[in-house]
Amino acid sequence: MALTQSDAWTIGRLDAHDQAALVRTGQVAPDALVEAAILRIEEADGALHCVTHRAFDHARATGSTGPASAPMAGVPTLLKASLSYPGFPQTSCSRAKKDVVADHAYPFAQRLDAAGLVPVGMSAMPEFGLLCSGEPLLTGPALNPWNAGRTAGGSSTGAAIAVAAGLVPVAHASDAAGSIRVPASNCGVVGFKPSRGANVRARAHHLIDDLLCNDSLMARSVRDVAWGARWERPAAWHAAPAPGRPLRIALDLAGLAGQPDAEVAALIERTGRICAGLGHQVEIATTPIDRPALRAAILTLWPYLGGELVDAYGALRPDVPIGDLLEPWTLGLARKRESIEPEALADCYKAMVLGGQAMAAFHETWDVVLSPVTRNPPLPVGAMAPTRPFDALWATLFDYVDYTPIHNMLGLPSLTLPLGMTADGLPVGSLLSAAQGQDELLLALAAGIEAAEPWADRWPPTVPGVA
């Protein structure tokens, strides 16, 4: 029997575990989950603009032929536009790569296949992940399903939108300064950045990228996120077990350079009360990091990322004006790099080492830090468009992303949960972080919070049937 649109959305309201169970128990045909996802994408993505490549033929060809015993056999997913996956475009949503097609997969993507997940397409992102809003010139803005006038965050923009809107239950995401956690917060889903080294390789070697970036699966349920984190761990990586006791949680509202607005602060304080109600000890405490030094570090590293891209594509395509290949923001980062003295790079590595030592000592007393994800609720679309004047965009970006880079620079696990909604109906996540290697502690805490304050029935208005 052919699936109806109603059937497709009924399936889309289930998380990955429950979708996989439908196939495993014979309640639906092996290809039904993929077909349902295709119907949902065809109906909803015209308004969301979060899927940059539709790989429906690939999905139909592989959706029912994977290993039936795989834990997520037949479950549809999306890959971020920067991930290398054979036969799929690998554009990173840049005009410089608009015709690039990948010919190999790194271990991360290989494990997605081994799990039985079926890519049905690729998701939107800002050019090369260098901004916190998915508004690339190549494909246009991707829109928040809760409010199309507000940014969905970035750089894993399309992944968060697609999961929040029920198009797929899980989606690949990556995070070098908040690129999983910010869009998860803005769209009302769960986003987890593992500890440094806690996921298998997802891309080619790169000095700064390897230092800052982690990959994981974004989802609506903690159990889906936790499964993905465990599935993608290196075999030799030691995961410390969750302690199984009440935790000491430090509530710290201070970012690298400022404080959150009043509504965000109130929502984070509410999360503190939820944790206290679960028996955890929650107190206001300031983490002992050198905030000016760490802020200077991320402001040093980011122009290097943009500058390397300008160097590379300028050399590859000397016959094409660089402004036809790369966005004004990326070009501005390259110009910014020219003003950085070599000792500033040494200072940023020193700041990260000292910050890591300070947090290791702090976590001898405190298990978890609770903080905002961003200083403000989701910003208007256009506030972080790549065509804005560089200095204004620079100020907006690093004012907004004032918390999440800490964990990338120090290698700490960090997770955002969809616990807050503003008065005008915008999601605001709560950020929980822990010591290096304490990923399981965070995931266990998150599962307990989800059980106490479930969000499974909270859907954006773009989902059919939502009032």
N, C-alpha and C positions, 0 to 999 in steps of 0.2 A: 504494500500500500504506500502511495506517495505521501511524503510529509506535507502537512499544511503549514502555513505561516504560524498558526497558533501552536502547532506541535513544536516548531523550531524555537519559538520563544519560551515555551515550557521547558524544553531541554536547556536553553540558554540561561535559565535562572538557577541551574545546578552548578556546583563547583566541579572541578576536574575529577575528584574522587567519585562523586556521584554519577557523573557522565560515564566514566570508565566502567562503573558497576552496571550500568544499563546494558553495555555490550557484553560484559563478562557473564552476566546472568541470563543473556538471551532475550532481554526485554525489547531490544531494538537490534536491527541488522548492523553488522560491523561497519558499514559505510554511512550509517544514519547520522552520526555525530558531525561528520564532515559536511554532509548535505544540509544539515540544520544550520551550521555555521555559515555556509554559503548563502542560504536564504536570508539569514539575519544581516549579513554584510551587504547583500544586494539591496535590502530594504532600508537600512539605517545609515550606511556610510556616506551616502550623498549629502547628508546634513552634518556629519561629523568630520569627514575628510581625514580619517586616521589611517586608512589602508592605502599605502603608496604603490603596492604591486599585488595584484590578485593572481594567485597561483592555483586556481581552481582545478585546472586540468591535472596538474601535478598531484594535488590533494586527492582527487578522485581516483587517480591511477595507483596511489600508494596507500590510501586510507584503509582499504580492506585486505591489503597484502602483507602488512607488517606482522611481527610475531604476536600471536594471540595471547601468549602468556605474559607479555610485557605489562608493566603496572598501569600504564596509561594508554593502552592499545586503542587507537581510533580517535583519541581526544584531539580536537583541533587547537592550533596555536598560531601565533604570529611571531615573526622574527624581526628584530630591529633592523632598519635599513642599512646599518653598518656591518651586520654580521655576514661573514662569508659562508655561503651555502650553495653547493654545486647547482648550476643552472639558474640561479636566482640573481636578479640585479643586485649589485652592491654599490649603491649610489651614495650612501651617507647623506642623502637629500642635498647633494651639491651638483651644480651644473658641470663642475670639473669631472664628475664621474657618471654622468647621466647615461653613458653607453656601456659601462663596465658590467660584466657578468662574471660571477665567481665560478671558479672551477675546482674548488676543494673546500673541505670543512675541517675546522680545528676540533680538538677533543670535546669542547662544550657542545657544539652542534651535533657531533657524533653521538653523544649521550642522549640528546633529545630524541634522535632517531631510535636509539636502543630502548628508550622508555616507551616507544610506540606513539609518541606525539606526532601529529601530522601538521606540518606548516601549510596554512591556506593562503599565506601572503606575507607581506612585509609591512612594517608599521612606520609611521611618520616620525621625524625628528628634526631638530634644527641642523643646519649645515655642520657636519662633522661633530655634532654634539657640543658646540661651543657656546650655546646660549641656553637659557632656562625657559624657553617658550618655542614650541614647534611652529614656526612661521617662515619656513625656507622659501627662497625665491623659486626654487625648482618646482615645488608642488603646492605652494600656498599654505595658509594657516590651517592647522588642525584645531578643532573647537571643543571646548569643555562641554560634556554632555549635561552638566547641571545648569550651565548658563553660557550660551554661545558667544556672549560678549566678554567672557573672562578667559584668560589663558588656562590651558590644561597643565602648564608646567613643562619641564623638559630636563634632560634631553630625551628621555624615553616617553615622549609625548603620546604617540599613537598607541603604545602598549597600554598605558594607563587608561586612555579613552576607551579602547576596545574592551578591556576587562570590566571597567565601570559600567559600560553600556550593554554588557552581556553578549558581545559579538563572539568572543572566545573566553574560556574560563581561565586560561593562563597565557602569558605572553612574555617572551624574552625581553630583558631590559639590562642596561649597564649603567654604572654609576662611578664618575670620576670626581664629582664635587657636589653630588646630590641628585644625580640624574635618574635614579630610581625613586628616591624618597620624596622629592618635590612633586613630580607629577602624580605619584600615588596619593599624596596629601591633597593635592588640588582636585583630584577626581574621586576621592573617597574609597580607595582600595588599600591593600596591604603591600608595602614595599620594603624589601630587606636587602641591605648591603652586607655581605658576609665579611668576616675578618680578612685582612690581607693574606693571600695565599690559600683561601678556603674554597676556591672553585678552580676547576681545571681550565687550561688555557682556552680562551675564546677568540684570540686574534694573534696577529704577528707580534714578535718582540718589539717593545718600544720602551725606552728608559723611563719617561715620565708617565706614560700610560700604564705600564706595569706597576709603577709605584702607587698610583692613585686609584686605579679602576678595578672594580669587581663586576661580575655578571650574576644574574639570578633570574628567577621567574616571578613575575608580578601576578597577583591573584586577588580574589575577593576573600578567601578563607585562609586562616593561619595554617591549617593543615596542608593546603596545597603549596603554600610558600615553604613550609618546613620540609615537606617531601622534596621539593625541587632543590633546596639547599643541600640536603643530604645526598641526593642523587648525583649532584654535580661536584662533590668534594673529591679531591685527590685521594687515592687509596692510602697514602702515607700520612695524610693530614690527621692530627689528633684532635678530636672533638671532646673537650672536657664535658662530662655529664652535668646536667642541671642539678643544682644542689638539693632540691627537694625540701627546702625550708623557707620561712619568710625572708624576704630580701630587704636590704637597706637601700633605699632609693633617694638619691639627691635630686631635688627639684632646683634646676638652675636655669633662669630665664635669660641670662646674659649671653649674647652672641659674640662674635669676634669684634664687633664695633658698635653694638647698640642693644636696645631692648625691644621686645615685641610691642605691637599696638595693644590697646587695652582689651579688645575682644579676643585676640589670640591668647594673651596672658590668662584671661579668665578661663578659656577652654583648656589650657594646659593645667591650670590649677585644679580644674574639675577632674582631669585624668589622675592627678595626684590623689584626690579623694577616693576615686575608684580603687586605686591601688591600695590605699590605706584600708578601705572596706574589705579587701581580700586578705587582710592580715599582714601586709607589708608595712615596714617602717618608712615613712616618707617625711623628709625634712628639707627645708631650704638650705642649700649648701652651694658654694661657688667652686667650680673646678679650678685647680691651681695651674692653669696654663698661661703662657705669655701670649695674651690675645693680640697685641699689636704685632708681635713677631710672626705669629701664624697667619694673621691677615696679610702681612707683607709677603709671606711665602706664597700664598695662593695668587696674590696679585703679581708675583714674579713668574710663577709657573705657567699661568694661563696665556700670556703673550708668547711664550716659547712654543706652545702648542699651535697657535695660529701662525706664527712665523715660520715654523717648519713646513706647514702646508703651502704657504706662499712660495717658499724656496722650491719645494718639490714640484708643484704644478707649473711654476714659472719655467723650470728647467725642462719639464716634459713637453710643454706646449709653448715654446718661445714665439711661435707664429700667431698666437691668439692673445689679445689684450687680457691681462690678468683680471681685470674687472669684469670680463665676460665669463670667467671661470669661477671666481670666488666672490663671496658677498662683501659688502662694505665693512661689516663687522670683522670678518676674518682678516681683511687687508689692514684694518685699523690695529688689530692685535700685532701684526707684523711690524707696523710702524712703532707701536709701543715697545716692542722688544728692543728696538734700536737704542732706546734710552736706558736700558738696564745694564749696569756695570757687572763685570764677572763676579765681583765679591758678593753681589746681591744673591746670586744663585747659591754660593757657598753658605750665606746666611740663612737661606730658606731651608736647606738641608739640616743645618745646625738646629734651627727652630723646631723642625719635625722630630729630630732625635730627642731634644730636651723635652718637648711636649709629650712624646711617648713615655719617657721616663717619669714625668710628673703624673701622668694619668695612671701608669702602672702602680705608683705609690698610692694614689688616691683610691684606686680600686681594691687596695688591700683592706680598706674600711668600708667603702661603698660599692655595692654590687652593680648598681644601675644608675645612669643619669637620665632624668626626664627633662626635656626641653622642647621648645617649638621646632618645627621643621623650617619655617620661614618667619620673617618678622611680621608679615601681613597676610591676609587672605589672598586668594588668586587675584592677580592684577588684570586690568583691562587688556584685551587683545590689542596689540600695537605698542604696548609699553616696552616690550623687549623685541620689537621687530628689528631685523638686521640692517635695515636702512636708516634707522634713527641716527642722528649725529653721534659720533663715537663717544665723546666725553659724557654726554647725557646718558647714553646706553650703558657705559661702563659704571657710572654712579648708580643707576637703577639696578643693574644686575647684582652688584656686590653689596648693595644695601639689602636687597631681597634675600639673597643666598648668604646668610650670615652665620648659619649653624652647621649645615651638613658638610662643608669642606673639612671641618675639624677631623671627622672620622676617616675620611680618605687620606689625609696627610699623616695621621697617626696609625692607620691600619686597623681601626677598631670596628667591631660589628655594630650595626645600627639599623633600627627598624621603625617604620611609621605605621600607626594604626588609625583607622578612620573613626575616631571617637567624637569629633566635634563638627557642628554645623553653625555657621554664622546666622545672625538674625534674618539675613536676606537669602538664606538657603544655599550657601557655598560650603563645601567640605573644608575642614581644617584638621590635619593629622597631628598626632602626638608622637614625638620622637623619643625613642628609648635606645640607649647605647650601653655597652658593657666593655669589659676588658678584652684585650686581644685573646682570641681563642674561646671566649665564652658565648659562642653562638647559640648553643643549646639552652643556656640559661635564659637568653632573650626570647627564644622561640617558646619555651615553656611558660614564661611570664605572659607573652602575647596570647597563648592559648587560654590561659586562665582569665585574662581580661576579656577575650572574645566570648567566653562562656558566660561571664557575668553581665556583659554589655553587648549582646549580639547585634550585628548590623546586616545579617544576611537578607533581611526583607527591605532594606533601604536601597531604592533604585532611583536613578535620575529620571527626569520626566521624558527623556527621549525613548525610554523602554515602553513598548506597547502595554497597555493595561495599567500603567502607573498614573495615579490621579494627579 
